[in-house]
Amino acid sequence: MTTHRGAATDAPPYVKGEEKPILTPTPSVPTSSPLPSQGTSKGKVLPPIAVPCVERSTEEGAAAMSVINHHIQVNRLSPPEWILESTSKTNVPETKAICRFGGVTYECTGRLSKQAIKRTIAVYIQGHLAPDSNGPSDSTGLKPYAQHALSVYCQKRGISHPQYEITTASTSTQHGSPLFFATIEVNGQIFRSPEAYPAKAMAKEAVAEAAMLHLAPVAAAGARKARESQSAHAPPRPRPAPSSSAPTSAAGADASHFPPPPFTAAPSQEDAYMSGATAPASSASAASAFAWAAGPPKSPFTNPAVQRLMQLCRERSAAVPTIVLNFGEDNSCRCYIRVNGFQADSSVQPTMDEAVTKAADVFYDHVARQPRLPYTEPPRVEYNSDVENNGILSYGMLLKQYCLLLELPPPHSFMYHGQGGWTGSVRVCDREFRSTRPHALPQNALEDAQGDAWKFLVNRGRAS
């Protein structure tokens, strides 16, 4: 067996009936950046995400690699790592490929050449990065975004990949076609699709979305938005029959549709914006004008409920609240307020003011019950973990240090999602600074606004 780098490796022993281990370069062969080992669960090596072996044209492969390279440059990621193995014993080419990209491992095996199978994996990855691209889809025309996000979630946390169980409902459509339910178990919790569907793939996607709504609400919202953007091209389906039975958890508690609780521990940056969950803006959307019908939203820190919460946080020695706004196409809004590692969720509200008020009131009730919250630093905004390793301070950290040095009030930051991507805003010294353009990731948008605010303070200090 030979790797794509040309280094010889020996395949690990494989016993029939056991999971096949992931192929990695042997320690005796030096490589510039070896493929990281896969996470484990209960001593077993977790399998990578299986990619369907569908041959792609050279043009499709080139377009997919172009999107992936743009995604790498925008988010400062490492390029994909490849391991290619020729498994054919005849003149017909057969290749096994393993690709590591964005912390996720993909695997594909089929009767294709090495270059052809690389194109297949590239098109599969690109299909989950850009919703409007020609990626893999099921028989309904919908791409399995929630299933992919759930697979990434399990793989990054060392959880066994969920196994989907399909059952036939007792009812059927008006034409006599069967309806299906899907059930999965993730980390000891059992999830069931909220209703019956005429296609098995649609039931699997629904139960994956229900699981993600419970495990990572922000990631599930990104997967749902990507799926809805693709659903316009899907054929219409019959209205499914409602389910009479509610999903149950492993502990026996009722978890109907698993909505996110009003007050939960804040998800990490990896939970909220993992690969594939928040898709980068395409070239068409990035070039389009980023305009709102009634102008950009006003700062949520002017909301009386938020001001009351900030005053209580100062009395309890808590950190400055971080506000995240996610807008829908109908101007509906969902607000997340995070303080000291915890998060309040407003759920979807008709207007921004209602969403901000509800989230602030939920958090105020929690903070008021605490005699004193331990002070913790607000989350540091960076592009990725390599920023800290390279010794480069982000604009957010520089801005905070400068405010402490000059004894200024701490900066207030918030982000909102609209047409074209995320926009960040920072308010400091009674001035508000916004990112110059929409960004694919919220941390990049906030970093853009924090950079403008920091430069303004530095230039003002030099002028004085």
N, C-alpha and C positions, 0 to 999 in steps of 0.2 A: 504494500500500500504506500502511496506517496501523497503528501499533502500538497496544497496549492503553492506553498512556498518552495517546494522542491526538496524538502527534508524527508528522509525515510523514517517511518515510525512503525512500531509493531502494534497490531490490534490487541486490545485487552481480551483476556479469555472470556468466552461466552458460553454459558451453560443453558441448554434448552429448558424453557419453562421460566427462566428468570428475565428480568428487564435487561435489555441490551445497554451496556454502559456507553457513555458519550466518548467519542474518540478525541483524545487530546494529545499534543506532541509529547514525546518522552522527554524526561529531564535531561538526558544526555545530549539532546540536540538543541543547541541554542537558537532561539528565535527572537525577533525584535519585539513582538508583542503576542505571547502565546494566548490561546483561547482560554478564558477563565473557566474554572470548573463550575459545574451546575450545582444549584442548591439541592439539599437532601431533605427528606422527610422520613423519620423513623428508620434511619439507616439505609434507605433506598435512594438510588439515583433517580431523580425525577426526569421523565422523558421530555424532550423539547417539543415545541409546537409543530405538529405535522402540517406540511404544506402540500396541497394536492399537486400531483405531477401533471401539469398541463403545459404543453409546449407553447412558448411565446415567440413572436417574431423578433427580428433584430431591432426593428423600429420601436416595438413595445418595450424591449429591454433597455434601449438607449433612453427612452423617455422616462422610464422608471428610475434609472440611475441618476438622471438629471434631477428629478424630484428629491431623491434621497440625498444627493450631494448638497442641494439647496437646504434641505432640512438639517444636514450636518453643520453647514456654515452658519445658519441662523442661530442654532442652539448650541454651537460649539461642542459637538459630540465627536467621539472617535469613529473612524471609518469602520465598516463591517469587517469582521474577521471570518475567513473562510477555511474550511477543511473539506477537500474533495477526495473521494476514494473511488477508484474504478473497480466495480464488482463483477463485471462481465467476464464470462469464461468462453464466450464465442465471439464471432465477428460483430455481433450487434452490440453497440455501446450501451452500457448500463452504469450509472453513476450514483453514488450516495454523497450528498452535500450537507454540511452543517454550517450554519451562519450565526454569528453572535453579533447583535446590533442593538444598541439602546438598552443593554441589560437583559435582553431576551434572546433565547436560543431557538433557531428554526432548523428543521430537518426536512429533506426531500429526497426520495429515492425513486428512480425510474429509468427507463430506456432512453436516456438522453445523453448528449455529450456534456462535458464539463461546462462549456460556455452556455449551452442551452439551459442546463439546470440552474445556473447562476441567474439567468434571465428570469426563470420561473419564480425563484425566491424573491428577486428584486421586485417583480411586478406584484407579488403577494404583499410584500412589506409596503410598497407604495400605495396599494389599494387601501391600507388602513391608515396611512398618513394623510391622504388627500381624499375626501369623500367624493369629489367630482371626477376622479380618475377612473380608468377602466380596470378595476381590481376584481378579485374573485367575488362571486355572488352565488347564491343558492338558486333553487328552482323558482322562487318567487321574485327574483330580481333584486332582493334586498341583501346587502352585505352584512355578515355577522359581526357587527361592531361590538355589541355587548359580550358576545362569546369570546371575541379576541381580547377585550379588556379584562374579562374574568380570567382568561388563561394567563395573561401577563401578571395580573394581581396574584394569582396562586404561585406562579413560578418565582416571582421576586421574593416571596415570603416563605418559600420552602414548603408550601402546602401541596398535597397531592392534587393532581388535575381532576376536576369534577367529571363524573361519568353521568351522562344524560340517560334517563329512563323514560321511554315514551309509553303512554297508556292511552287507550281509546275511550272516549267519553260515551256515556250511555245515550246521549242525544246525537243528532246529525243535522246536516244542513237541509234546506227545503228541497234540494235535489237528491237527497239520500246519501250524500258523500259523508264519510266519517269525520269526526272532530277529534283532536288529540290534545292531551295534556303532557307536560314535560316536568320531570322531577329531578333535582340534583342535590347532592350533599357536599357542602363546603365547610371544612374545618369543624365538623361535628354538628352543623346546622343544616336542616333540610328545607329546601325551597321548592315551591310548586308554581307553575304558571298561573297567573290570576284568572285566566279564562281558557276556554277550549278554542283551538285554532284548526282551520281546514288543512294546514300543511304542517308536517313534523318540524321543518326548519323554522317556521314561525313560532311554534311552541317552544323550541329550544332557545330562540333569541329572547322570547318573553321571560322565560324563567331565569336566563342569564342576567337580563336587565333587573329583574326583581332582586336577585342576589346582590348585584352591584349597588342597587339603591340602599341596601342594608349595610354592605361592607364599606363602600366608598361612594357617598352620594354625589360628590362633585364629578368624579370620573364617570359615573353612570349618566349624569346629565350631559357630559360631552359625547358619550357613545350614543345617547338618544338623539342628540341634535345631528350627529353625523348620519344616523340612520334615517331621520326624517328628511334630510336634504336629498337622500337617494330615493325615498319612497315615491317621489313624484313620477319616476320612470317605471315604477312597478305596476303590474296589472291589478285591477281592483279585485278584492276578495270579498266573499260573503261575510255578512256581519256575524261574528262568533256568538255562540250561546254563552250566557254568563255562567260562571261556576258557582255551584251551591256549596262547595266545600272550601274552607279556608286553608291556606298553607300552615304547616306546623313546624316548629323548631325541634331540635333533638331533645331539648329539655321538656317538651310537651306544652310549651307556652304558645298562645295564639300569636301569629305574626302575619296578619292579613296584609298581603301585598308589601309588607316590610317597608313602610314609609320611614324616612329618617326621623329620629326623635327630635323634639324641639331643642334639646340641650344635650350635646354629645361631646366627647373628646375630639379636638380638632384633628382632621386628617393631616398627615404629613404632606410635604410637597410632592413626594413620590406617589402618594395615594391620589392626590387631586389632579395631577397633570402628568400621569404616566404616559409612556409612548402609545400613541394610537387613540387615547381618550380625548385629547384636545388636538384636533388636527390643525396644521399650519394653514394660513391663508394661501390660496392659490394665487398664481400670477395675475389672473383676471380680477379677483377680489382685492388684491393688494394695490392694483393700479386704479381701481375704481375710487370715486370720491367717498371719503368717510364723513358722511353728513347725517345729521338728525333732523327730523321734521320740525322740531321745536328747539333746535340747538342742543348742545351737550348738556347732560344732567348737571344740576347744581351740586355743590359739595354737600355730602350727607352730614357733615359735622355741624351744619347750621340747624339740623333737626333738633327740636327741644328735647326729645327723648334721648338722643345721643349726648347732648350737652349734660343732661342729668346723669347719664351713665358715666361720663368722663369725670364729673365732679365726685361721684362716689368712688371711682377708681383711684383718684388722687387721695381721698380720705383713707382708703384701704391699702394704699401703697402698691397698687397694681400697675401693670404696664399700660401704655397708651393703646386703646382699641385699634385693631386693624379691620377695615371694612372692605368686603368684596361684593360687588354688584354684578349680577348676571341678567341682562335684558333679553327679552324675547322679541319676536317680530311684531307682536301686537302691543309693544311698549309695556308688557308685564315685566315684573322684576322679582328676583329672588336675592335676598340679602343674607350674607354670613358676617357675623361679628366675632372676632377672635381676641381673647385676652388671656394671657398667662397659659397658653397651651390648650384652652378650651374654646368651644365654638357654639354660637347660637344661630339657629337656622329659622328664617321667617317663612319658608315654603314660598310657593309662587303667589304673588299678590298683584292686583291690577295696576298699581302705580309704585314708583320708587319710594315715595314718602310713607306709604302704608307698609311696604316691606321693611324699610329701615326702622320705622317706629315699632313694629312687632318684634323684630330681632333685638332691638335695644331694650324693650320692656322685658323680654324673656331673660336677657342677660342681667338686667338690673335686679330682677327678683332673685337670681342666683347669687350675685355679689352681695346683696343686702343681707343674705342669710349667713355670710361668712364674717367672723369678727375681724379677720385680717388675712388678706391673700399674700402669700410669699411673692416677693417681687422677682420677676424673671425678665430677661432681655426680650424685646420683640423679635420675631423671626428675622433672621438675616436674609436679605434678598440677593441671590447670586444667580449666574447663568447655570452653573453646575458645580460639582464638588471639586473640579480641577482648579477653580479660581482660588480657593483657600490653599490648596497644595502648592500653587505657584507663588504664593505670598502676595497676591494682589487684593487689595481691599476694594469692596464694592462701593459704589456711590452712596448707597444707603448707610453703610457704616461710617463713611467719611462725613456725611451730612449730620449724622447723630453726634459724632465726636466734635464737630465744629460747633453745634448748638450747645453742647455741654461746656465747651471751652469759653464761649461768649456768654454763658448763662442765659441762653434763649429758651423759650418754650420748646418742647420736643416737637419734631415735625409730625404732621398728621397725613397719613397716606391712605388712599383707597383706589380700587381698580373697578372698571366696568367693562362689560363685553357688549359690543354692538356690531354694526355692519363693518365687516372687514377684519375684525380681530379685537384684541384687548387694548384698552387705553388706561394709562396710569396717571394719577394726579397726586401731588404733594402740596400741602399748605404749610407755610412757614413764614413767620414775620408778617402776617396779614396779607400774604401774597400766595397765589395759587399757580403752580407750574404743572403743565400737562405734557405728556409724551408727544413728540413731534409727528408721529405717525402710528397707525394701528400695528400691533405686534401679534404674532401667533401665540406667544406664551405670556401669561400675566406678569411673571417675574421680570421679563425683558421690558415690558411696558412701564412697570414701576421703576425699574432701573434707569430708563430713559428720563423720566420726570425727575427722579432724585438727582441725576447728573446736572440737569439744568438748574435745580434749586441750589445745589452745592456750588456751582460756578458763580451763581448770582451772589451768594454770601461772600465768597472769596473776593470777587471783584469789588463788592461794596466795602469790604474791609480794607482793601488796598487803596481805594479812593479816599477813605476817611483817614 
